[in-house]
Amino acid sequence: MAQFYKPQARTSQPQRLTDQLVVELDHQGRGVVRTPKGVKFVAGALPTERIAITVQGKHEAHLDRIQTSSTQRIEPPCAFYEQCGGCDLQHLELDAQRAHKQQVVIEMLAKFAQVEAQQWLPPLTGDAWNYRRRARLAVHYDAKRHQLKVGFRAPKSKQICVIDHCLVLAESLNKLLQPLQQLLPQLALVKQLGHVELIEFEHQVVVLLRVKQWPDEQDLNQLQEFATAHQVSLWCESDQQLAPLVANEPLSYRTVGTSISCLPTNFMQAHRQLSEQMVKQALVWLDIQPNEKVLELYAGSGNFTLPLALAGAQVTAIEGVATMVEQLKANAQNAQVSIEAFCCDLEQPWHRQSWRQDGYGKALLDPARAGAPHAIHEVAQLQPQRIVYISCAPDTLARDAKVLKEHGYQLKQAQVVDMFPQTHHIEVMTRFERE
């Protein structure tokens, strides 16, 4: 039999490098290192540090050892910090976190829009710990071992880091972590449980269970006992319905001058203090005059809408989720203010919309991470004198700012809102004026 030469498969060894200088942080809070093999991004590394790394893939490397520490480095207080994917900047002192976030926005605006803010205001800040009033817990049930894991995802992984306490969660939510880990394995629904959300509202805490099938009678009894014992409201959500199993009071959260009634699935800003501060700043920037026409996009349940109307504006509010539009209308009625609210996909052409008209003196946008790729063109064509744009994604903000610049707007003011301390996530407010 003929034999053919077959070369052995090459097995690449991990490449370890020492004495690497971290030159800056990228927009995800990772250290940037320029190695002989190209630029590498290193989670956990800080500028000016000398580090040892192991190259992992084309662009990333693992931090093996810190040879020379940054003066801005602090010891992360969380016991789960290295395993949990929730926070990624606990090792950087707080003032430096905020300065980094502002610098990210400055660089994004310059790079992608050639726009520079004429004035940066000091960051809006609140509590750096125990601030988060909403959290989604990942769950996984191992049917063979009859074990349930409840916690947060590990970095870049589907693995679950089991936690019994989280330093950024509101204490009212922290108190539920261990009791839930004891309760859930006892339920029949644990086998088809999607995730668990914990939400702190104005007058109560909600536990929201995402399920494939509605709980049976035995599960309902146990859930009701849990809700009574821990003084929480308990809701379930499936593909077919969303309903309370135990409800104490209507759900609401505070905004400037009033409260917003909502469902547990409605959007609500994460930071328990900064949501209202952000609304106050928007009111200052918009400088509402009596009966001034204001267009608000991505209005939600009325977090900005109601304060604008209470300040005397004639608000036209647009939201893409029908249930939130109905909630917005009800909230306006309860606050005894008159608004116009419409349900519309803002990323579709506006020409047939009755509310697309001239005469809006000012506009406010608070889109999701995708920004307003179509809506920003429509807004610019309406030519409001002043636009307040609130963003949780500096890259899409920069893209949309370029459109405003092309239509004659200047970026007068900008301000970081430290909505997510201990993480790289950025919230920023901007005020544009038409020249």
matplotlib code that plots the C-alpha trace (Angstrom):
import matplotlib.pyplot as plt

x = [0.0, 1.3, 2.0, 1.7, 3.4, 1.0, 2.5, 1.5, -1.0, 0.5, -0.7, -0.1, 1.2, -0.3, 1.9, 3.0, 4.4, 5.8, 6.6, 3.8, 2.8, -0.9, -1.3, -5.0, -8.5, -10.8, -14.6, -15.3, -12.9, -10.2, -6.5, -4.9, -1.5, 0.6, 2.6, 4.9, 1.8, -0.4, -2.8, -4.3, -7.2, -6.8, -9.7, -8.7, -5.6, -5.1, -3.1, 0.6, 0.7, 3.4, 1.7, 2.3, -0.3, -1.3, -2.5, -5.9, -7.0, -6.4, -7.2, -7.5, -5.2, -5.6, -4.1, -1.7, 0.1, 0.5, 4.2, 3.7, 0.3, -1.5, -2.0, -5.7, -6.0, -8.1, -8.9, -12.4, -14.6, -16.9, -16.1, -17.5, -15.7, -13.4, -16.1, -19.2, -19.7, -21.9, -19.2, -15.9, -14.5, -14.4, -10.6, -10.6, -11.2, -14.6, -13.4, -11.2, -14.2, -16.2, -13.3, -12.8, -16.4, -16.4, -13.2, -14.8, -17.7, -15.3, -13.3, -16.3, -17.8, -14.5, -13.8, -17.2, -18.9, -16.1, -18.1, -16.8, -19.0, -18.6, -19.0, -18.8, -20.7, -19.5, -21.0, -24.3, -23.6, -25.3, -24.6, -21.8, -23.0, -26.5, -27.9, -29.4, -33.2, -33.6, -31.7, -32.3, -31.0, -29.9, -31.1, -30.2, -31.7, -29.7, -32.4, -30.0, -28.5, -31.6, -29.6, -30.5, -28.0, -29.2, -26.9, -25.3, -23.5, -19.7, -17.8, -18.3, -19.9, -23.2, -21.9, -23.7, -21.8, -24.0, -24.2, -25.8, -25.2, -24.5, -22.8, -24.5, -28.0, -30.5, -30.6, -34.3, -33.3, -30.3, -32.5, -34.3, -31.3, -30.9, -34.6, -35.2, -32.4, -34.1, -37.6, -37.2, -35.8, -39.0, -41.3, -42.4, -41.9, -38.2, -37.7, -39.1, -38.0, -36.4, -35.1, -36.0, -36.2, -36.1, -37.4, -37.7, -40.6, -41.7, -43.8, -42.9, -40.5, -41.5, -40.3, -41.0, -40.7, -40.3, -41.9, -42.9, -46.0, -48.2, -47.6, -49.8, -51.9, -49.2, -46.6, -49.1, -49.6, -45.9, -45.3, -48.1, -46.6, -43.2, -44.7, -46.5, -43.4, -41.1, -43.7, -43.2, -45.4, -45.0, -45.7, -45.4, -44.8, -45.1, -45.5, -49.2, -49.7, -48.3, -50.2, -49.7, -49.9, -49.7, -50.1, -50.0, -50.3, -50.2, -46.6, -45.0, -41.7, -40.9, -40.2, -40.0, -43.3, -45.3, -45.2, -45.3, -47.5, -46.2, -46.0, -43.0, -41.9, -41.8, -38.5, -37.3, -33.8, -31.6, -30.2, -32.6, -31.4, -30.1, -33.3, -34.9, -31.7, -31.5, -35.1, -34.3, -31.3, -33.4, -35.9, -33.2, -31.7, -35.0, -36.1, -39.8, -41.9, -45.7, -47.5, -44.3, -44.6, -42.2, -41.7, -40.6, -39.4, -39.0, -41.3, -41.9, -44.5, -43.8, -40.6, -39.9, -43.3, -45.2, -42.5, -42.5, -46.2, -46.2, -43.7, -46.2, -45.2, -47.6, -46.0, -46.4, -45.0, -44.1, -43.4, -43.1, -44.7, -48.5, -49.0, -46.6, -48.5, -51.7, -49.9, -48.5, -52.0, -53.3, -50.4, -51.1, -54.7, -53.8, -51.4, -54.1, -52.0, -52.9, -50.6, -50.8, -49.4, -49.0, -47.7, -45.3, -42.2, -39.9, -37.5, -40.1, -40.9, -42.9, -44.6, -48.0, -48.0, -50.5, -48.1, -45.3, -45.6, -43.7, -43.8, -42.0, -39.7, -37.8, -37.3, -36.2, -34.9, -34.1, -33.5, -32.2, -28.6, -29.4, -29.9, -32.2, -30.7, -33.9, -35.6, -32.7, -33.0, -36.7, -36.2, -33.5, -35.8, -38.4, -35.8, -36.6, -34.4, -33.1, -32.7, -31.8, -30.5, -29.9, -27.8, -26.7, -24.4, -21.7, -21.1, -24.7, -24.8, -21.8, -23.4, -26.6, -24.7, -23.1, -26.5, -27.4, -24.2, -24.9, -28.3, -26.7, -26.8, -24.0, -23.3, -23.6, -23.4, -22.8, -22.8, -22.0, -24.7, -23.0, -26.0, -23.9, -21.0, -18.4, -19.2, -18.0, -21.5, -22.1, -25.1, -24.7, -26.9, -26.3, -27.9, -27.9, -28.8, -29.7, -27.6]
y = [0.0, 3.4, 5.7, 9.5, 12.0, 14.0, 16.9, 17.2, 19.9, 23.0, 23.9, 27.5, 28.2, 31.2, 34.2, 35.8, 39.3, 41.2, 44.9, 46.2, 49.8, 50.6, 53.9, 54.6, 53.3, 52.4, 53.2, 49.9, 50.7, 48.3, 49.1, 49.7, 48.1, 48.4, 45.2, 43.9, 41.8, 44.9, 46.7, 44.6, 45.4, 44.3, 44.3, 45.5, 47.4, 51.2, 53.9, 54.3, 50.7, 48.2, 44.8, 41.2, 39.8, 36.6, 37.3, 35.9, 36.1, 38.9, 41.9, 40.9, 39.9, 38.7, 40.6, 38.2, 40.6, 44.2, 45.1, 48.9, 50.1, 53.3, 55.9, 55.8, 52.1, 51.1, 47.7, 46.6, 46.1, 43.5, 39.8, 38.8, 41.4, 39.1, 36.5, 38.8, 40.6, 43.3, 45.9, 46.5, 49.7, 49.1, 49.1, 52.7, 55.5, 57.3, 60.7, 59.0, 56.9, 60.1, 61.9, 58.9, 58.8, 62.5, 61.9, 59.0, 61.3, 64.1, 61.7, 60.1, 63.4, 64.6, 61.4, 60.6, 64.1, 66.6, 68.3, 69.9, 71.0, 74.7, 74.0, 70.9, 71.1, 69.0, 65.5, 64.9, 62.5, 60.6, 57.5, 55.3, 52.3, 50.7, 53.0, 50.6, 50.2, 47.6, 44.4, 41.3, 38.1, 35.2, 31.8, 28.2, 25.0, 21.8, 19.1, 16.2, 17.7, 19.5, 22.6, 26.2, 29.0, 32.6, 35.6, 37.7, 36.5, 36.2, 38.5, 37.5, 34.2, 32.5, 31.1, 32.5, 34.0, 33.1, 36.0, 36.6, 40.4, 43.1, 46.4, 48.4, 47.1, 49.1, 47.4, 46.7, 44.4, 42.9, 41.6, 39.4, 37.6, 34.8, 34.3, 33.9, 31.3, 29.3, 29.7, 29.1, 25.5, 24.5, 25.6, 23.5, 26.4, 26.5, 24.2, 26.8, 30.0, 32.5, 35.2, 37.1, 40.9, 42.9, 46.5, 49.1, 51.5, 54.5, 52.6, 49.0, 46.4, 44.0, 40.6, 39.8, 36.2, 35.5, 32.1, 29.9, 28.7, 30.2, 28.9, 26.1, 26.4, 25.0, 27.4, 30.3, 29.5, 29.4, 32.6, 34.4, 33.3, 34.6, 38.0, 38.4, 37.4, 39.8, 42.6, 42.7, 42.6, 39.6, 39.6, 37.0, 37.5, 35.0, 35.3, 35.5, 37.7, 40.0, 40.1, 40.5, 37.4, 39.6, 43.4, 45.8, 49.2, 50.7, 50.9, 54.3, 56.2, 59.9, 62.5, 66.2, 67.5, 64.3, 60.5, 58.2, 55.1, 52.2, 48.5, 46.5, 46.0, 49.7, 51.5, 53.3, 54.9, 52.7, 55.2, 56.0, 59.6, 60.7, 60.2, 63.3, 65.3, 64.6, 65.8, 69.0, 69.7, 69.1, 71.7, 74.2, 73.7, 73.8, 77.0, 76.4, 79.5, 79.6, 77.5, 76.8, 73.8, 71.0, 67.7, 64.8, 61.6, 58.2, 59.5, 56.3, 56.6, 60.3, 60.8, 64.0, 64.6, 65.5, 67.9, 69.6, 70.0, 71.1, 73.8, 75.2, 73.5, 72.2, 68.8, 66.4, 63.1, 60.1, 56.6, 53.3, 51.0, 51.1, 50.1, 52.9, 55.4, 54.5, 54.7, 58.1, 59.4, 58.1, 59.7, 63.0, 62.9, 62.0, 65.0, 67.2, 68.3, 68.4, 66.6, 65.0, 61.4, 59.2, 55.7, 55.6, 53.8, 56.8, 55.0, 55.0, 58.0, 60.7, 62.4, 60.8, 61.6, 64.2, 65.5, 66.1, 69.9, 73.1, 75.3, 73.2, 75.6, 72.9, 69.1, 66.5, 63.0, 60.2, 57.1, 53.7, 52.6, 52.5, 56.3, 58.0, 57.1, 58.2, 60.4, 62.8, 63.7, 64.4, 66.5, 68.5, 69.2, 70.6, 73.1, 73.6, 76.3, 74.1, 70.3, 68.4, 64.9, 62.4, 59.4, 56.1, 55.3, 57.9, 56.3, 56.7, 60.1, 61.2, 59.8, 61.8, 64.9, 64.9, 65.2, 68.1, 69.8, 69.4, 71.1, 74.2, 73.2, 73.8, 71.8, 74.4, 72.3, 68.7, 66.9, 63.3, 61.7, 59.1, 56.8, 53.6, 54.0, 51.2, 50.3, 51.6, 52.5, 56.2, 58.5, 62.0, 65.0, 67.4, 70.8, 71.8, 75.3, 76.2, 79.2]
z = [0.0, -0.9, 2.0, 1.6, 3.7, 5.9, 7.8, 11.4, 12.2, 13.7, 17.2, 17.9, 21.4, 23.3, 22.7, 26.0, 26.1, 29.0, 29.7, 27.4, 27.8, 28.0, 26.0, 26.4, 27.1, 24.2, 24.2, 25.9, 28.8, 27.7, 27.7, 24.3, 23.8, 20.6, 20.3, 17.6, 16.5, 16.2, 18.5, 21.3, 23.6, 27.2, 29.6, 33.1, 32.0, 32.5, 30.7, 31.8, 33.2, 32.2, 31.9, 30.9, 28.5, 26.6, 23.1, 22.4, 18.8, 16.3, 18.5, 22.1, 24.9, 28.4, 31.3, 33.1, 35.4, 36.2, 36.4, 37.0, 38.3, 37.3, 40.1, 39.1, 39.8, 42.9, 44.4, 43.1, 46.1, 44.5, 45.3, 41.9, 39.8, 37.9, 37.1, 36.5, 33.2, 34.7, 35.8, 34.0, 35.4, 39.2, 39.0, 37.9, 40.3, 39.9, 38.7, 36.1, 34.9, 34.3, 32.6, 30.3, 29.3, 28.4, 26.4, 24.5, 23.4, 22.4, 20.2, 18.7, 17.7, 16.2, 14.3, 12.8, 12.7, 12.8, 15.5, 18.8, 21.7, 22.4, 26.1, 28.2, 31.5, 34.6, 34.6, 36.2, 39.0, 41.7, 43.9, 42.5, 44.4, 45.1, 42.4, 39.9, 40.2, 37.5, 36.8, 34.6, 36.2, 33.9, 34.9, 33.9, 35.2, 34.9, 34.7, 35.2, 38.4, 39.5, 39.9, 39.2, 38.6, 39.1, 38.5, 35.7, 32.6, 32.7, 30.4, 26.7, 27.7, 28.3, 31.5, 34.6, 37.5, 40.6, 43.0, 46.4, 46.5, 43.9, 44.9, 42.2, 42.8, 45.0, 48.4, 48.0, 45.1, 46.8, 49.6, 47.1, 45.6, 48.1, 48.8, 45.1, 44.8, 47.5, 46.0, 42.3, 42.4, 44.3, 41.4, 38.5, 36.2, 36.9, 33.9, 31.5, 33.2, 30.8, 33.1, 36.2, 36.4, 39.7, 39.5, 42.2, 41.5, 43.5, 46.1, 45.7, 44.3, 41.4, 40.6, 37.0, 35.8, 32.1, 31.5, 28.5, 30.2, 32.9, 36.5, 37.7, 40.9, 43.2, 41.8, 42.1, 45.8, 46.5, 44.5, 46.4, 49.7, 48.6, 47.6, 50.9, 52.9, 51.1, 50.5, 46.7, 43.7, 41.5, 37.7, 35.0, 31.3, 28.5, 24.8, 25.2, 28.2, 30.9, 34.2, 37.9, 40.2, 43.3, 42.9, 45.8, 44.2, 40.7, 39.4, 39.1, 39.1, 39.7, 37.1, 37.5, 39.0, 38.9, 38.7, 35.7, 35.8, 33.8, 33.3, 34.5, 30.9, 30.1, 29.7, 32.8, 33.3, 35.4, 37.9, 40.7, 41.1, 37.7, 35.7, 37.3, 37.2, 33.4, 32.9, 34.9, 32.7, 29.5, 30.8, 31.4, 27.9, 26.1, 28.0, 27.3, 26.5, 27.1, 24.5, 22.5, 20.2, 21.0, 19.2, 21.3, 19.8, 21.5, 24.3, 26.2, 29.0, 29.5, 31.5, 29.5, 28.1, 31.3, 32.6, 29.3, 29.3, 32.9, 31.9, 29.4, 26.1, 23.5, 23.2, 20.3, 21.6, 19.3, 20.5, 18.6, 21.2, 21.2, 24.9, 26.0, 23.9, 25.7, 29.0, 28.0, 27.3, 30.6, 32.4, 30.8, 31.8, 35.4, 35.5, 34.0, 31.1, 27.4, 24.9, 21.5, 21.5, 18.4, 17.8, 14.9, 13.6, 13.4, 11.1, 8.3, 6.1, 7.9, 4.9, 5.6, 9.3, 10.4, 13.1, 10.6, 10.2, 10.5, 13.5, 16.1, 17.9, 19.7, 19.7, 22.1, 21.2, 23.6, 21.3, 22.1, 21.2, 17.5, 17.6, 15.0, 11.6, 9.7, 12.2, 12.5, 8.8, 9.3, 12.4, 10.7, 7.7, 10.2, 11.3, 15.0, 16.5, 19.3, 19.7, 22.8, 21.9, 24.7, 23.8, 25.4, 22.4, 21.5, 18.1, 16.9, 18.5, 16.4, 13.2, 13.9, 14.9, 11.5, 9.9, 12.2, 11.3, 7.6, 8.2, 9.9, 13.5, 16.0, 19.2, 21.9, 25.0, 26.1, 29.4, 30.4, 32.7, 34.8, 34.6, 34.8, 37.3, 37.4, 33.8, 30.4, 29.3, 28.6, 28.7, 27.3, 26.8, 23.9, 22.9, 19.3, 17.9, 14.4, 13.1]

ax = plt.figure().add_subplot(projection="3d")
ax.plot(x, y, z, "-o")
ax.set_aspect("equal")
plt.show()
